[in-house]
Amino acid sequence: MGEYDAVWVFIISLVFVGFYIYIEARPKGSNLFESISKTISRFFRSR
C-alpha cells in the first residue's frame, strides 16, 4: 500500500483542483469563497 501513496495524493488533489476549476469556470463567476468569508467575518464582527 505504501508504494501507492503518491498515486492517492495525486488523485485526491486532482479531485479538489477539478472541483475548484468547475466552480470558478462558471460564466457568472463564483461567489463560493465570498460567501465563506462573509460567514467567517460574521463571527468576528465587532459588536
Secondary structure as GFF3:
##gff-version 3
##sequence-region A 1 47
A	DSSP	three_ten_helix	2	4	.	.	.	ID=ss1
A	DSSP	alpha_helix	5	24	.	.	.	ID=ss2
A	DSSP	alpha_helix	32	43	.	.	.	ID=ss3
###
